[in-house]
């Protein structure tokens, strides 16, 4: 059996959809941060079947939780202090995401102006649909 030790200060991202932890690792910029990361992929889960888990030893306030919520808002965040869970955070879809996804409309200003940020605004929370702030191009994972 796999055994990953507890962390003293940081957070545990639990209930990540199987296979999504690497995307989360990249979007949170964990490679650039000076922190310890344990990634567990395809762990058994009674509720989900399989899930991923990330254990990170760093200050959670340095992370963009909107990116995390956009990737998978069903993730549970357990904040760890002195080796104990002190808080559980639940995510909700962000109203706006910046530079996480790219607009695929070839006529969009972001296709011409390379330095312009790609900003998407939540258009339909129930269907999880985002639209480009500039051209209204739709983006949906569903």
Secondary structure as UniProt FT lines:
FT   STRAND          10..17
FT   TURN            18..19
FT   HELIX           21..27
FT   TURN            28..32
FT   STRAND          36..45
FT   TURN            46..48
FT   STRAND          49..57
FT   HELIX           60..62
FT   HELIX           65..71
FT   TURN            73..74
FT   STRAND          76..81
FT   TURN            82..83
FT   STRAND          84..90
FT   STRAND          96..98
FT   TURN            106..107
FT   HELIX           109..112
FT   TURN            114..115
FT   STRAND          119..124
FT   TURN            125..128
FT   STRAND          129..132
FT   TURN            133..135
FT   STRAND          138..140
//
